[in-house]
């Protein structure tokens, strides 16, 4: 069975970053990260948390991610309860 380019990336094998699925995932993440950073000071804590929940693999309660925030894909990031990132 052949691995997808995403699977190759996740296991540390050489992969094609220009793969359409990976490119689409990066563009989605870049859009959401841009929205998060641009609106950070206008959003409530709950709104910021909801935006992050749609971008990341998981974000625990009482966690805070301070802008500017950057990531390539986001879906592999899991932030636990009560974490603070800046």
HELIX and SHEET records of a PDB file:
HELIX    1   1 UNK A    5  UNK A   10  1                                   6    
HELIX    2   2 UNK A   20  UNK A   39  1                                  20    
HELIX    3   3 UNK A   45  UNK A   55  1                                  11    
SHEET    1   A 2 UNK A  58  UNK A  59  0                                        
SHEET    2   A 2 UNK A  78  UNK A  79  1                                        
SHEET    1   B 2 UNK A  64  UNK A  65  0                                        
SHEET    2   B 2 UNK A  84  UNK A  85  1                                        
END                                                                             
